């Protein structure tokens, strides 16, 4: 499952970097902030459903 999502994750990170450069935001600081927000969500569960597919992301 993780290997399927990896190319999408790479594209999202590249798009975020381009957006940071366009809006003149420090890339390293923006990525660090995103990491701090994600790591501050212990016990969070995200259920994503689309048609017949479903993904559960649990942050411990």
Steps between C-alpha positions, in 0.01 A plus 500: 500500500778743591673440167183600317474830688873586474486652145202712603686617811802598288280703265327675792834593657633631167182704447535642852861599430401674176215680679743615770738635239222679313366666816851566638461280807802324650471138388684344794296697751171411329585128490612513863174663600299234316699227676436659842127518430487135390709379793277692744204281410556187711208263489346674200315284249411605147251293302496576129237333284443534129258274316612143574841593645580594859819607679552526875793707628572467872766717665629355824 
